[in-house]
Amino acid sequence: MSRVLIIESSARQQDSVSRQLTQTFISQWKAAHPNDQITVRDLAVKPVPHLDINLLGGWMKPAEQRSDIEQASLERSNQLTDELLAADVLVMAAPMYNFAIPSTLKAWLDHVLRAGVTFKYTETGPQGLLTGKRAYVLTARGGIYAGSTADHQEPYLRQVMGFIGIHDVTFIHAEGMNLGGDFQEKGLNQANARLAQVA
């Protein structure tokens, strides 16, 4: 049995393309792996706080010096990190907002990219500690950006995943969602065709 962690980040609900892709992924994954455990964390419904002084204090201070707020911030970060550590497969559903990712997803990443936990510093440079995991990134984009200099989403997430040791990363883009007509249909069809190959 594998554990699958799904991170939703679209602010939209029923009309969200990235959420549609997630539901397709879940349906196909369950059919292929009925015994796997799937956990969904929805950052739009239940956002995690952005990095602040309380979380920094929770990370850096010994337990006896932490305030109650710092301790609570640390425990929240620990919960998010533990979910990631326990997962064999990570799925991030990420619409493109202003050429990059939603701030809610960035906040989640700030909680789980932790020195000594998901990566460590060595004499030869940082070393990721989450080797052996797979990641899938399901994106929805208003225009067509793959391979262009305007795409600050895929390069960033590849860098972040590699930094913590996840190098097996598959991106599935639904592009042209705001272009209408044939562009939208083609983008969805291509994304769904890629999804059909995943499970």
Number of C-alpha atoms within 10 A of each C-alpha: 9 13 17 23 22 24 21 23 26 25 14 13 12 7 8 14 22 26 23 18 22 24 12 15 21 18 14 17 18 15 11 12 14 11 11 13 14 16 14 12 16 18 20 17 13 10 15 20 16 16 15 10 11 18 21 13 18 22 20 13 13 9 11 7 12 17 14 11 13 22 20 15 23 21 15 16 22 17 13 17 19 14 16 20 17 13 21 18 20 23 23 21 26 26 28 23 15 13 17 19 21 19 14 22 23 16 16 21 18 15 22 21 18 16 15 11 16 20 18 15 11 8 6 6 7 14 19 21 18 21 15 11 17 19 22 19 22 25 25 28 26 19 18 19 18 14 10 8 9 12 17 18 20 21 12 13 19 18 13 16 19 18 19 22 20 21 19 15 18 16 18 20 27 28 24 21 20 13 15 12 10 11 18 19 15 16 21 21 13 16 19 19 12 15 21 13 8 14 13
